Amino acid sequence: MKVNNIVVKRIDASNCAALALPNEPFPLFGRLVVERADGQWQHREELFTQTTTQTFPDEHYQLADIDAAGFALGAFTADGTCIGLATYAWRWNKYLYLDDLKVNGDFRGQGVATQLLDAAKPLAQARGVRGLTTIAQDNNLGANRFYLHYGFRIGGFNTDDYHFTKQVGKADVYYYFDF
């Protein structure tokens, strides 16, 4: 569905129902292979022979908890429907952590996620923050492509986070974007 006139707003008591935006399936069609050589992070894509889907469990965000840690932004259509959500947490290291980013499946690929990141920059800079940071699973190639296209750089790779979980074998790619 094509959408025009998206408005990004900070989530507050007047629009906190947006925090319940459900997670939707996303395709798993490849993974980002990350290696470090000669002090530099390098990556390449490995496409899967079959595409599957994954859906993260829905969160049960509470506005008070979000505001205590940072803030949330929602992307709204002209009729007030929330079609995208980004939650952020303040960090000690002058980076603002993008904790969650999701866009309704009907509106993906239309720049909504980019608008949610762009809108966070002035809020972060007003507090002296120097950049954004986030994490993506290596097998979520769509997310990895988005972050790299936006301008994030790889700053780390963790192969152990999922060792004792049902997702054993997955890894996390750590991303950083400086303002």
trRosetta pair geometry for C-beta under 8 A, 3 or more apart (Angstrom, degrees):
i j d omega theta_ij theta_ji phi_ij phi_ji
1 106 4.3 18 18 167 109 111
1 107 6.4 -39 69 -73 93 68
2 110 7.0 157 -134 -111 54 138
3 6 6.1 68 126 -62 117 98
3 77 5.9 -96 -152 -109 126 103
3 83 7.0 -154 -63 38 174 174
3 107 5.6 -5 3 -123 137 108
3 110 6.1 97 43 136 92 161
3 112 7.8 34 66 -69 134 114
4 78 7.8 10 87 -32 74 119
5 77 7.4 73 90 -161 86 55
5 78 5.1 36 101 -64 129 104
6 75 5.2 -3 -177 -173 118 102
6 76 7.0 141 -161 67 65 39
6 77 6.7 -42 -106 -94 65 47
6 83 7.4 -90 -124 54 112 124
6 84 7.8 26 -162 21 134 124
6 111 7.9 -178 30 94 147 93
6 112 6.1 -149 -141 -110 166 84
6 115 6.0 131 104 66 131 173
7 75 7.4 152 76 -156 37 52
7 76 5.0 -29 66 64 89 95
7 78 7.7 101 -7 -88 109 47
8 73 5.5 16 -179 175 102 116
8 74 7.1 172 -149 86 57 39
8 75 5.2 -26 -95 -97 78 69
8 76 7.6 160 -92 15 27 76
8 115 5.2 -170 -47 146 132 105
8 116 6.1 -179 -125 -94 131 53
8 118 7.9 146 24 73 165 88
8 119 4.2 -131 118 -54 145 161
9 15 6.3 58 99 47 133 163
9 73 6.9 164 84 -154 30 70
9 74 5.7 -18 62 60 81 87
9 76 6.2 0 12 3 111 124
10 71 5.9 -38 -148 177 105 126
10 72 7.3 114 -164 80 59 51
10 73 5.9 -49 -102 -100 46 70
10 123 7.4 127 -87 -89 120 147
11 15 5.9 -118 -134 90 62 96
11 16 5.8 93 175 -103 99 59
11 18 5.7 -134 -112 68 113 119
11 19 6.2 102 -171 -59 153 92
11 63 6.7 -142 134 -119 107 98
11 66 6.9 -8 84 113 128 154
11 71 7.2 159 45 177 85 75
11 72 4.0 -11 27 85 132 103
11 73 6.6 -147 -16 -91 87 15
11 74 5.3 92 -72 -20 94 105
11 85 7.8 33 -56 -138 137 96
12 15 6.4 59 50 34 64 84
12 16 6.7 -88 108 -54 23 90
12 63 7.4 81 -157 -156 27 135
13 16 5.8 -23 -128 -18 27 122
13 63 6.7 129 -84 141 58 170
15 18 5.3 15 151 -7 91 118
15 74 6.3 -134 135 38 127 148
15 76 7.6 -70 -157 -69 144 140
15 82 7.5 134 174 -67 107 119
16 19 5.4 -11 -178 -2 69 116
16 63 4.5 -49 -129 -64 137 131
17 20 5.9 -45 -177 24 57 113
17 82 7.5 -175 99 -3 80 136
18 21 5.9 3 -178 -37 61 104
18 72 7.7 174 99 128 109 127
18 74 4.0 -13 161 -103 158 150
18 76 7.5 -78 -98 -76 138 99
18 82 3.7 150 -125 -87 98 160
18 85 6.1 164 153 -93 97 111
19 59 8.0 -86 169 97 85 108
19 61 4.0 -121 179 84 116 122
19 62 7.6 133 140 -80 159 11
19 63 6.4 -139 -34 -67 154 74
19 66 6.9 -132 -114 -31 132 150
19 72 6.4 69 -95 105 93 171
19 85 7.0 125 -114 -142 38 145
20 58 7.9 25 -161 -176 64 123
20 61 7.4 -143 -67 46 48 94
21 74 7.6 159 -34 -127 135 103
21 82 5.4 -109 -76 117 116 121
21 83 7.9 125 -132 -147 133 10
21 84 7.5 89 -167 -151 168 7
21 85 4.6 176 38 -17 143 133
21 102 6.3 172 114 91 121 120
21 104 7.2 -103 -165 -62 113 88
22 58 5.5 -47 -136 -103 72 121
23 55 5.6 132 122 -174 107 82
23 56 4.6 -113 -160 65 161 84
23 57 7.1 86 32 101 147 13
23 58 5.4 -156 11 -87 98 62
23 59 7.7 96 -36 -4 112 77
23 102 6.1 -101 -111 -128 67 154
24 55 6.5 -77 165 -122 18 104
24 102 7.4 136 22 -173 83 115
24 104 6.7 81 -9 -142 146 45
24 105 4.6 -116 127 -35 153 109
25 53 4.1 19 -175 171 119 131
25 54 6.8 144 -147 70 71 26
25 55 4.6 -56 -85 -67 63 99
25 105 7.3 20 60 -80 68 139
26 53 6.5 151 71 -153 26 82
26 54 6.2 -29 59 62 78 77
26 55 7.4 134 9 -88 68 54
26 105 7.9 -161 -85 -98 68 98
26 140 7.0 38 107 -141 132 102
26 142 6.3 -132 172 54 117 144
26 143 7.8 55 146 -41 156 99
27 51 5.2 -12 -165 -174 110 118
27 52 7.5 142 -155 81 60 32
27 53 5.7 -51 -99 -97 46 75
27 142 6.5 96 66 -31 85 136
28 48 6.9 42 131 2 79 153
28 51 6.6 156 75 -159 52 63
28 52 4.9 -15 56 67 108 81
28 53 6.6 167 6 -107 85 19
28 54 5.5 62 -38 -11 119 108
28 139 5.5 15 -152 150 115 101
28 140 6.7 -65 -107 -96 82 52
28 141 7.5 109 -152 12 51 89
29 47 6.4 -20 148 -149 81 82
29 48 5.7 -144 -172 37 35 103
29 51 4.4 -11 -96 -109 85 100
29 141 5.9 -89 68 47 77 129
29 142 7.4 74 29 -42 104 94
30 45 5.5 30 150 -178 141 97
30 46 5.7 171 -165 89 93 47
30 47 4.1 -50 -92 -109 120 47
30 48 5.4 -150 -82 -7 49 76
30 139 7.7 -167 114 -153 28 56
30 141 4.0 29 75 -41 88 159
31 45 7.6 157 82 -154 35 58
31 46 5.3 -13 59 61 81 99
31 48 7.5 76 -13 -50 84 95
31 138 4.8 42 -168 139 105 87
31 139 4.4 -37 -95 -101 105 55
31 141 5.9 -118 -88 -62 19 98
32 43 5.3 -8 -178 -167 100 125
32 44 7.7 152 -158 76 58 30
32 45 6.3 -39 -104 -101 57 62
32 46 7.9 170 -97 20 11 80
32 136 7.8 56 23 101 137 117
32 138 5.2 -124 57 -153 78 73
32 141 6.0 148 -41 -112 79 73
32 144 4.3 -145 -35 177 139 167
32 173 5.9 0 82 -56 134 152
33 43 6.4 150 78 -155 52 65
33 44 5.1 -18 59 63 106 80
33 45 7.3 168 13 -106 87 10
33 46 5.3 70 -32 -18 115 114
33 138 7.5 71 -83 -171 34 123
34 41 6.4 -16 -166 -167 100 100
34 42 7.4 152 -155 81 52 46
34 43 4.9 -21 -99 -98 67 94
34 138 6.8 -120 1 -114 107 116
34 154 6.1 -172 -136 -159 126 154
34 157 4.4 -174 103 -96 135 142
34 171 7.5 -138 38 110 114 137
34 173 5.7 150 -40 -108 151 103
35 41 7.6 150 82 -155 37 54
35 42 5.3 -22 68 65 85 95
35 43 7.4 161 22 -85 66 44
36 39 7.5 3 178 -128 97 10
36 40 7.0 169 -152 81 65 32
36 41 5.6 -35 -98 -96 78 58
36 42 7.3 156 -101 17 26 78
36 157 7.3 -159 -34 23 104 124
37 40 6.4 -28 71 60 61 81
37 42 5.9 -14 27 5 103 128
41 153 7.4 129 57 166 131 87
41 154 4.0 -139 133 92 153 116
41 155 7.2 -109 -25 -81 153 19
41 157 7.4 149 -132 -27 115 112
43 144 8.0 -150 175 173 152 129
43 148 7.8 -126 70 -91 147 143
43 154 6.3 133 -37 -30 126 154
43 173 8.0 39 -102 -128 139 137
45 141 6.3 74 -139 -141 106 127
47 141 7.8 4 -102 -59 61 174
48 51 6.5 135 79 -81 118 46
48 52 7.7 -57 119 5 161 86
54 140 7.6 -90 52 -90 137 97
59 100 6.9 -65 -16 -96 153 164
61 65 6.9 -144 -162 69 64 114
61 66 5.8 38 -174 -53 112 118
61 72 7.3 74 172 -68 153 156
61 87 6.9 -151 -114 -86 144 146
62 65 4.5 78 69 9 95 108
62 66 6.9 -171 86 -9 46 86
63 66 5.6 -56 -145 38 34 112
63 67 6.0 27 160 -14 69 110
63 72 7.9 -105 -123 25 68 127
64 67 6.0 -58 -143 42 27 107
64 68 6.2 32 155 -25 63 107
65 68 5.7 -52 -145 31 30 113
65 69 6.6 11 161 -3 63 110
66 69 6.4 -75 -155 46 26 98
66 70 6.8 -65 177 66 63 71
66 71 6.7 65 149 -141 96 21
66 72 4.9 -24 -180 -24 144 112
66 87 5.9 -101 -133 -140 110 111
67 70 7.6 -111 -133 75 21 29
67 71 6.5 37 -109 -98 58 61
69 89 4.3 -37 154 -123 107 97
69 90 6.9 -169 166 24 52 77
69 99 7.9 34 124 -35 137 153
70 87 7.1 113 78 171 120 71
70 88 4.3 -129 146 106 141 71
70 89 4.1 -139 -22 -107 132 31
70 90 5.0 170 -93 -19 87 69
70 96 7.1 118 -141 -156 132 93
70 97 7.4 -133 -60 57 157 83
70 99 7.6 160 40 -8 145 123
71 87 7.8 -165 104 -150 35 55
71 88 5.6 -2 59 58 68 104
71 123 6.6 -86 54 160 151 151
72 85 6.5 -8 -176 -168 113 92
72 86 6.6 166 -156 87 64 49
72 87 4.6 -24 -102 -103 94 71
72 88 7.0 173 -88 18 41 73
73 85 7.4 159 85 -153 52 46
73 86 4.9 -1 55 57 96 99
73 88 7.5 35 -4 -7 96 113
73 116 5.4 158 96 -149 122 82
73 119 5.4 147 -152 95 156 128
73 120 6.2 -122 -14 -68 144 87
74 82 4.8 -54 -170 -130 124 112
74 84 6.8 145 -164 83 51 60
74 85 5.5 -14 -107 -101 72 72
75 82 6.9 105 69 -157 50 63
75 83 5.5 -63 98 67 98 81
75 84 3.4 19 34 51 121 109
75 85 7.4 -124 16 -55 79 37
75 103 7.3 -2 47 -116 140 91
75 107 8.0 -173 108 131 131 150
75 112 4.9 135 128 -163 171 100
75 115 6.0 96 -106 89 123 123
75 116 5.7 -81 -45 -67 112 99
76 80 5.7 -19 -173 -144 124 33
76 81 6.5 146 -154 70 71 37
76 82 5.6 -41 -94 -92 76 54
76 83 7.1 138 -114 12 24 82
77 80 7.0 -41 70 28 71 19
77 81 4.6 4 33 52 112 93
77 83 6.0 71 -36 -19 95 123
82 85 6.6 38 169 -61 121 96
83 103 6.5 25 143 -159 79 73
83 104 4.4 -81 -156 17 74 122
83 106 7.6 -87 -145 70 117 93
83 107 4.6 47 169 14 131 162
83 112 6.3 -93 109 -136 106 154
84 101 8.0 -2 -173 -170 97 69
84 102 6.8 -175 -146 97 59 50
84 103 4.3 -9 -103 -107 99 76
84 104 6.8 -102 -61 2 60 77
84 107 6.9 -109 -49 97 100 134
84 112 4.3 177 -47 157 151 121
84 113 6.6 -150 -149 -75 138 54
84 115 7.7 104 79 69 155 104
84 116 5.5 -127 137 -53 126 133
85 100 6.9 -6 114 115 98 107
85 101 7.6 -174 93 -140 55 33
85 102 5.5 2 54 57 89 89
85 116 7.5 90 148 -128 8 147
86 98 6.4 -46 -167 -146 106 97
86 100 6.8 176 -147 91 39 62
86 101 4.9 9 -109 -106 86 76
86 102 8.0 175 -75 23 51 54
86 113 7.8 117 -69 -144 116 64
86 116 4.0 141 -19 165 132 124
86 117 7.0 175 -113 -66 165 54
86 120 6.7 -93 114 -52 141 128
87 98 7.7 115 77 -165 50 51
87 99 4.6 -51 98 66 98 108
87 100 4.4 31 33 42 106 99
88 96 5.3 2 -171 169 122 107
88 97 6.5 145 -160 77 63 53
88 98 5.9 -33 -101 -101 79 49
88 99 6.4 172 -105 6 20 91
88 120 5.8 140 -60 -137 153 134
88 124 7.7 -106 175 -74 153 106
89 96 7.5 157 73 -168 38 63
89 97 4.5 -20 61 63 89 110
89 99 5.3 68 -9 -45 106 123
90 96 6.5 -38 -107 -118 46 73
90 97 7.7 -36 45 19 2 90
90 127 7.1 -78 -117 131 120 156
90 129 7.5 -125 -132 -79 79 126
91 94 7.5 -54 87 33 93 20
91 95 5.0 -11 59 73 136 76
91 96 6.6 -176 11 -105 96 22
91 97 5.0 99 -47 -28 118 104
91 133 6.9 -10 2 40 160 127
94 128 6.9 -78 -128 131 90 83
94 129 5.7 156 -172 -141 56 50
94 130 4.4 23 153 15 114 107
94 131 7.1 56 125 27 84 79
95 129 6.6 87 -133 -163 13 100
95 130 6.9 -52 -77 63 56 79
95 131 5.1 -31 -114 79 82 84
95 132 6.4 92 -167 -157 88 10
95 133 4.1 41 159 -11 140 114
95 176 6.7 -75 -117 -132 142 92
96 120 6.4 -169 113 159 151 121
96 124 4.3 -93 -29 -114 145 127
96 129 4.8 39 -39 -174 98 157
96 131 7.3 -158 23 103 76 36
96 132 5.4 -37 68 -108 88 64
96 133 7.2 162 74 23 38 73
97 132 7.8 130 -103 -164 17 63
97 133 5.4 -34 -104 74 64 92
97 134 6.7 128 -164 -86 61 56
98 101 5.8 6 169 -42 118 113
98 117 7.2 -20 -95 -107 143 92
98 120 7.6 166 -89 45 96 176
98 132 5.7 33 -28 -175 108 112
98 133 7.0 -168 15 85 80 38
98 134 3.9 -29 61 -81 105 117
99 134 7.8 -140 -59 -122 19 88
101 113 5.9 70 171 -140 120 104
101 116 6.5 152 -137 100 98 142
101 117 7.7 5 -117 -61 138 92
101 134 7.4 -6 -9 -137 124 153
103 107 5.6 -116 169 88 104 97
103 108 5.1 133 98 -87 120 73
103 112 4.7 127 -126 87 131 130
103 113 5.4 -90 -37 -56 132 90
103 116 7.9 -150 -73 -9 100 139
104 107 4.9 56 72 22 92 107
104 108 7.5 -144 90 -37 43 78
105 108 5.8 -30 -147 -8 38 116
107 110 5.5 -79 -177 33 68 129
107 112 5.3 50 138 -26 114 149
108 112 7.4 -86 -104 36 36 118
108 113 7.8 26 -133 -22 70 113
111 114 4.8 -53 -159 42 68 119
111 115 6.0 73 142 -27 84 97
112 115 5.7 -55 -153 34 32 112
112 116 6.6 32 151 -20 65 104
113 116 5.6 -53 -151 34 35 113
113 117 6.6 31 153 -14 66 103
113 146 6.3 -9 105 -171 151 140
114 117 5.9 -57 -151 38 33 107
114 118 6.1 33 153 -20 68 109
114 150 6.5 -173 -110 -109 85 104
115 118 5.6 -53 -139 39 32 113
115 119 6.2 32 160 -22 65 107
116 119 6.1 -52 -144 34 26 111
116 120 7.0 30 154 -24 57 104
117 120 5.9 -57 -158 27 35 113
117 121 7.4 50 149 -37 63 92
117 132 6.8 -25 -154 -70 101 173
117 150 6.4 15 80 -156 168 145
118 121 6.0 -38 -165 3 39 117
119 122 7.5 -53 -170 29 40 96
119 123 7.5 30 145 -5 65 113
120 123 5.6 -69 -159 46 46 112
120 124 5.7 43 150 -23 81 111
120 132 6.9 79 101 -91 132 123
121 124 5.8 -63 -147 38 27 109
121 125 6.1 22 161 -17 67 110
121 132 7.8 -70 -87 -42 73 114
121 179 6.2 134 -150 -111 104 117
122 125 5.6 -53 -137 40 33 110
122 126 6.3 43 159 -28 64 102
123 126 5.9 -51 -153 27 28 115
123 127 7.3 10 153 -3 58 106
124 127 6.2 -73 -162 43 35 100
124 129 3.7 -75 176 67 91 134
124 131 7.9 -103 144 62 146 4
124 132 7.2 -111 -69 -72 173 79
124 179 7.5 -178 97 -52 120 139
125 128 7.5 61 -169 -67 36 12
125 129 6.3 -91 -74 59 32 78
125 179 6.2 160 -82 -163 108 172
129 179 7.7 98 112 -11 75 134
130 178 6.2 -18 147 -144 91 80
130 179 5.9 -140 -176 28 45 102
131 176 6.1 43 133 -178 140 83
131 177 5.3 -179 -170 91 100 52
131 178 4.1 -57 -86 -106 133 42
131 179 5.4 -152 -84 -13 61 74
132 152 7.4 -77 88 -97 103 103
132 176 7.4 161 87 -155 53 43
132 177 4.4 1 55 55 94 107
133 155 7.5 -57 -129 40 105 142
133 174 7.1 -4 -170 -177 103 86
133 175 6.4 161 -154 89 55 60
133 176 5.1 -12 -102 -102 86 68
133 177 7.4 -169 -73 21 41 70
134 147 6.7 -139 70 -113 122 135
134 152 7.3 -62 42 -119 100 154
134 174 8.0 173 92 -153 35 49
134 175 5.1 -11 62 60 76 109
135 172 4.9 -7 -172 -172 115 116
135 173 6.8 150 -158 74 60 48
135 174 5.6 -25 -102 -101 81 59
135 175 7.0 -179 -86 16 28 84
136 140 5.5 -120 179 71 98 116
136 143 4.4 -175 -140 118 130 121
136 144 5.2 179 108 -73 147 71
136 147 6.1 -150 -21 -6 141 144
136 172 7.2 144 73 -155 30 65
136 173 5.1 -19 64 58 84 102
136 175 6.7 35 2 -16 100 124
137 140 4.6 84 65 -1 91 106
137 143 7.5 70 43 57 70 138
137 167 7.9 -75 -132 176 138 140
137 170 5.3 -19 -159 -180 110 126
137 171 7.3 128 -158 75 61 39
137 172 6.2 -49 -100 -99 48 60
137 173 7.6 74 163 12 5 85
138 144 7.3 38 -140 -64 39 143
138 157 7.9 52 -76 -147 119 100
138 170 6.2 176 39 -166 93 70
138 171 4.4 31 -13 64 132 88
138 172 7.1 -117 -30 -78 83 12
138 173 5.7 115 -83 -33 71 102
139 170 5.7 -79 2 -122 117 100
140 143 4.2 14 129 24 115 117
140 144 6.3 137 93 -19 70 88
141 144 5.4 -56 -143 41 37 113
141 145 6.0 41 157 -22 69 103
142 145 5.9 -54 -148 35 27 110
142 146 6.5 30 152 -21 62 105
143 146 5.5 -53 -151 33 34 114
143 147 6.5 28 156 -15 67 104
144 147 6.0 -54 -147 37 31 106
144 148 6.3 27 157 -13 65 109
144 173 6.1 57 -111 49 109 155
145 148 5.9 -61 -146 42 29 108
145 149 6.0 29 157 -19 66 111
146 149 5.8 -61 -146 39 26 110
146 150 6.2 28 156 -24 64 107
147 150 5.6 -52 -146 32 31 114
147 152 4.2 -34 170 39 91 139
147 175 4.9 -64 171 -123 142 166
147 177 8.0 -131 -167 -51 86 118
148 151 8.0 87 177 -43 29 10
148 152 6.3 -78 -83 63 33 85
150 177 6.9 -42 117 -98 107 146
151 177 5.7 86 98 -132 89 109
152 175 3.9 18 167 -178 137 117
152 176 6.3 136 -159 64 83 26
152 177 4.5 -67 -96 -61 69 98
153 175 7.0 145 70 -153 32 68
153 176 5.6 -31 61 66 83 83
153 177 7.2 143 10 -85 70 51
154 157 7.1 14 -179 -55 118 94
154 173 6.0 -64 -125 -172 103 102
154 174 7.0 93 -163 73 63 60
154 175 6.4 -48 -100 -99 45 63
155 174 5.0 -77 72 110 82 101
155 175 6.6 118 14 -138 93 14
155 176 4.3 47 -27 -5 140 119
156 173 7.7 150 87 -166 56 40
156 174 3.5 9 59 43 97 134
157 171 6.2 22 -179 157 87 128
157 172 7.2 168 -154 86 44 55
157 173 5.9 -11 -106 -110 77 59
157 174 6.8 -130 -60 14 34 87
158 161 5.1 66 123 -27 121 105
158 171 6.1 172 85 -167 49 81
158 172 4.5 -1 54 54 103 101
158 174 6.9 72 -12 -34 100 107
159 171 4.5 -31 -103 -109 58 115
160 163 5.0 -17 -162 -30 63 123
161 170 7.7 -57 74 97 98 89
161 171 7.3 116 30 -142 101 42
161 172 5.2 38 10 -11 148 121
162 165 4.7 -82 -158 49 68 116
162 167 4.2 -81 -154 95 133 94
162 168 5.5 -174 130 -93 93 33
162 169 7.0 -62 99 39 127 40
162 170 4.6 47 19 58 162 92
162 171 7.4 -116 19 -76 114 33
163 168 6.0 52 -145 -121 26 90
164 168 7.5 76 -48 -82 9 104
165 168 6.2 169 67 -50 60 68
167 170 4.7 -31 158 16 102 129
